[in-house]
Amino acid sequence: MGHLNSQKGIMILGAGVMQIPMIMKARDLGLFVIASDMDPNAPGFKIADYALKLDTRNARGHIAFALANRERFNIRGVVAGADVALTAAMVSEALGFPGIPVEVALRSNNKWLMKKRWLKDGIPTPYAEEVSTLPEALKAVRKVGLPCMVKAIDNAASRGSRRIGSINELEAALKDAREHSTTKTALIEEYVKGTEQSVEMMVYNGMHLRFGIVDRHFGFDPFPIELGHTNPSRLAPDMQESLYGLVTRAAGSLGIDYGPYKADTILTKKGPMMLELPARLSGGFHSQYTTPLSTGLEPQIAAIAMAVGTEIPLEAIKTTHSRVAVCKAVFPRPGRVVKIRGFEEAKSLPGVEKIFMMVKEGTVVHEYRNCAHRVCYIIATGDSFNEAEINWTRASKKVEIITVVDYAAAL
């Protein structure tokens, strides 16, 4: 069968709000875009060339589609637009596309496999153990001490993760973590204090390209919910260098030798430590928006080019300006949304780049237990940290998401 056209085709895993910029950039690069998502109403489907209604975690389904349509759509590569590096690796391996080995993708997606490798290789990281049962968890807690973190093994957006301060909290935390893990196990991890960062990098022709470091902000203790981030980091240049060095070593320890990776780090009294390192681009509107807005760097364009085996455009890896971008969430009181006010007004304010409203009237806002429960994001920029923060605050005060406790629904 001949090609549908002369365009190279690319499969983008995910067609939600966060994947829209990647779909648009791939099309701007002249690629035929096949976007996949389990949501039949995914907004990215409207701008993709082909909508594939399929769960992004269904690797076998994606492989079958790619094999059946490789010639028809001239498919040359796959890229994870969401937290599904394992699916991308499995498709790449099955079809001979550029990418990392499946075992490396699995290691970067499984907190225990990741942690084991780092502890063995002497990469600074909080000590942890994988557990299945309450007796195993009790034994691990005695070893790491309290407080400690209880985490899901292979989920994202902090699902199934929390800090516990007493043994009495362990059983509920363990149950939650196991329910959010495909392995049905959990991680008991040493709790360390410090400021947290996200470090975005990419391995290209043996070089570890740098796409910046952002400062991450958290709240809702004991649940590690990210309030948002500031791009770029305020850290001193020498500290940023030490983070880049640590992250490069950590990626090498996991075996990542091709494509993007995003590291979560923490600066402690003992120095910088690794928390996680998935082999994918950053989410949270980071690689999609705040990096291009603050520096002009385009990690998404670079990842797309690598996925289809072409050279990265020079403009994607060249800093063109120096500004500050702040992306933070707005947290209305949990309850049923009855009114949203000030949205258009806020969008028109100086320095406000984007507002993403994930709820509408009638939507129920749940108690905040993980990052997936965030409902509204505002991205603002400025020429300085102070100006960007002021612009964000001004917009956040305009946006009102009014909720009521719906007692009838609760009964």
N, C-alpha and C positions, 0 to 999 in steps of 0.2 A: 504494500500500500504506500502511496506517495505521501509526502508531507502535506498538511493542510495549507501551509504557506511557508515562506522562506524564513520566517521568524524562529528564533530559538524559543523553546518553551521552558517554563520554570514552574515547579509546584511550590506554592507557599502554604505552609501548614498553619491555618488560622485565618479567619476572615472577620474578626471582631473589630471593635473600635481601635484597639492598639495595633492592628495589622494593616489598617487603611493606608498609612504612610508608605509601608513597604510595598504594597500592591501598586500604589501610584508611582513609586520610584522605579519599580521593575518595568512598568509599562513605559515610563519615560525613557528607559534604557533600550526600548524597542523590543522587549520580550513579550511573548504570549503567556499570560498569567492564568494558571489554574490554581484557584484558591479553594482550600477545603475547610469545612467546619461542620459540626453536628447540628448547629442551629440553622434551620432552613431560612430564617430571616436575618442571618448575619449581614451587617451593613456592607462588608467588603465584597459580598457577592454582586452588588450593584455596579461595581467598577472593575471587577475581574473579567477576563475574557471567557472563563469557563468556571461555573460554580459546581464544586464537588461536595455534595452533602454527605459527609463522612466524619466520624469522630477522629480528631487528630491523633488520638492514641491508638487507633486501629492501624497498626503498621502493615499487617497482612493485606488489609483492604487497599491501602495506598500502593503497596507493591503490585497487587493484581491490576489496579487501574493503570499504573505506570507501564507495566508490561504490555497491557492490551492496547494502550494508546500512545506508546512511545513514538511510533512512526507518524501516526495521524497528527499529533500535536508537536512533533519534533522536540520532545522533552529531553532536556540536557542536564537538569539538576533539580535539587530540592533544598529548601531552606526552612528552618523552624522559625515561624513568626511568633509562636507561643512557646511555652515551656515543654516542648516535645522533641528535644534533641535526639532521644532514642529512636523515635519514629523516623526522623530525618536520616539518621545513620543507617537504619535497617533498609530504607529505600535506596540510599546511596550505594550500600554494599551489594544489594541484590541486582542493581542495574549498572554497576560500574561507574557511578557518578563520583565526582570529587567529594571527599568528606573524611571523617574520622572513623576508625573501626567501631563496630557495635560494642565491643567490650569496653572501650574507652568511654563511649557515650553512656553506657550503663553505670560505669564507675563515677562519672560526673553527675549522675542523676540520683545515685543512691548514697545517702549521707554516711552510712556505715562503711561501704566499700571505699568511699573517698577518705574517710577518717582513718581507716586501717592503713591505707597506703601512706598518708601523711605522717602518722605516728611511727611507722616503720622507717620512713625516709628522713625523719628528723625535721619535718616542716612544722614550725610553731603553730599549734592549734589546741584548743581546749580538749582535754582527755574525755573520752566517751566510750560507752559499751552498748551493743545491741542487745535487746531483751525481748522475750516473748511473753513471759508469765510474771505475775506479781512477785513471787519469791525471787526470780532473777532480777527484777527491778529493784527490790529491797536490797539485795546484795550489791548491785551496782551503785545505788545511792549511798550506801555505807562507804563505798570506795571513793566516790567523787565528792561526797559531802553535800551539805545543804547551805544555802539554796542551790538548786541545780535546774537545768533545762530538761524538759521532756519533749521530744520532737518526733514528728512523723518521719519515716525513713526516706520516702521518695515523693513528697508532695511539695507544692510551691505556695507562695502567697501566705506563708506562716500557718497554713491549715494544720490543725492538730498539734500545735506547738504552744508551750507556755512555761513560765518559771514557777517552780513550787518552793515553798519555804518550810514545809513540814511534811512528815511521812503521811499524815492524814489526807493530804491532797494527792498522794501518789496514785491511788487506784483510779480515780476519775481521770487524771491526766494521762495515765497509761492507756485507758480505754479509748480516750479521744485520739491519741496519737496512733494507736493500732488501727482504728477505724479509717484513718486518713492515709494509711500505708497499703500499697498493693501487697507488700510482704507480710502484712498483719503482725509486724514487729514494731518496736519503737527504739529511739535512741535516748539514753540517759547521759547527759553531757555536763561537764563541769561548767559552772556559771562564772563568767568573767565580766568585769565592769570595764567600760570604756566608750569612746566615741566610735561610731561605725561609718564605713565608707563602702562605695561600690566602685570597683576598678574595671574598666572596659578595655579589653585587648583582643588581638587577633593574630594568629600565626599565618604568615604569608611568605612563601619562599624562604622558610627557615628563620624569618625575622618576627619578633613580637611587636607588632604595631600598637601604638598607644592612642586610645581614643578618650582619655581623660579619667579623672577621679571626681566623684561627687560625695558630698556629705549627706548622710541619711539621718532622718529625725524620727524618733519613736515616741509612742505614748501608749496608754491603756494597759499598763502593767497590771497583772503578770503576763498578758498576751502581747507578744512582740509585734504590734501593729505599726507599720511605717506610716507616719503622718505625711511624709513627702521627702523631697531632697533639694539640695542647692547645688547647682552646677555652674562653675567648677568648685572644687573643694577650697576651703580657706586654709588648708594645711600648708606649712612652710615647704618650699621646694625640696629641701633635703629629706623631709619626712615622706613626701610624695615619691621621691626616688627610692627610698627604702621599701615603700609599699609596692612599687612596680617590680623591684627586685624579688621580693617575697612571692608575689603573685606569679611571676614568670617561673620561679622554681617550683611552685605548687602545681602549675599547669604541666610542667615537665614531669613531675612525679606521677601525675595521673595518666600521662601518655598523650596529652593533647598536642598534636603537631600540625594541625590544619584547621583553619577557620576561626570563628569567634568564640570567646569565652568571657564570662562575667564573674568577677570574684567579689564576695562579701568579706570584708576585713573588719577587724576591730583593733583600736589602739589601746593597749592596756598599760599598766604600770611596768609590766615586764617587757613591753615593746609590742610591735604589731603582730597580730595572729590571724590565721585563716579561719573563716567560719564555713563558707561554702564556695564551690566553683563549678557551676553548670556550664557545659560547652554550648553556649547559645548567646545571643544578644541579650542585653538588659531589657527589662520590661518597665512598667511604671512610667511610661512616657519619657524615658531617659534617652535611649538610643534613637527613638522616634522623633522627639521634639527638642528636649533641652540641650542635647549636645550640638545639633546643628545651629540652634539659636545662640548658644554661648560662644561657640568656637568656629562654626562653619564646617567642622568635621562631619562626615557622613558614614558612620559605621554600617548602616543598612545597605547603602549602595555598595560598599566594599564587600559585605557578606553576599549580596546578590551576585556580584561579579565572580567571586570565588566559587559560588555554588554551580555556576554554569561553565566554569573553567576558563574564564577570560581574565585579562589583566585588570587590576583595580584602576579605575580612572584616577589620575593624579589629583584632581580637585576634591576627591572624596577623602583623601588623607592629608590635606593641606589646611592648616589653620588660617582662616581669612579675617577673623576679627576676635575681639576679646570683650565679651559682655557677661552678665550674670543672669541665669535663668532659675527661677524658683518654681517648683511644681509641688503643691501640697493639696491635701484633701480637705473638704469641708465636712464636718461631722454633725448632722442634725440629730436631735433627740430621737431615739428609737420609737417607732410607732407607724401609723398609716399616714402617708403624705396627703395633706388636704389642700395645700397651696404652695406654689413656687413663685417667688417674686424677685424682681431685680436682676434677672438673668441677662436680658438684653442691655440693660443699663450698665451692668458690670462689664459686659463684653466690649463696650465702647470706651471704657476708661483708658487713659494713657498707660502704655506698658503691658496691657493685658493681651496675651497672644492667643490663648485658647481656654475655653471652659467646656468641660465634658460633664454633662448631666446624665447620670445613669438611671435616674428614677423619674417617674411622672406622677401626677395625681392618682391616688389609689394604690400606689406601690407601698408595700410594707418594708420599712427599714428595720432590720433585725439588730439585736444586741451585737456590739462589735467584739468579735472573737478572733478574726483573722483579717488579713489585708484584702481578701476578696469581698468583704462587707462594706468597703468604702463606696460612697455613692456619688460624689461630686469632686472633680479635680479642677483646679485653676492653675494655669501656667502664666507667669508674669516675668518680664525682663526689665533690666535697668543697666546703666553704665557702671554701677557699683553694687556691692552686696546690699548696702543700705537702701538704695533706690529700688532695687528689685523687690526687696522685702516690703517696703512701703507700698509699692504698686500692688503686690499680692494682697496685703492686708486691706487696702482700700476696696479691692474687688470682693474679698471675702465678706466684708461688712455689708455689701450691697445684696449679695445672694442670700435669700431667705428660703429655707426649705421647712415649711411648717408641718408638724406632725401631731397627731393625737393618738392616745392609747385607744385602740379599737377593742373595747371590752366584749362586744358581740362576737368578734372573730376569735377572741381568746377562749371563749366558752366551748 
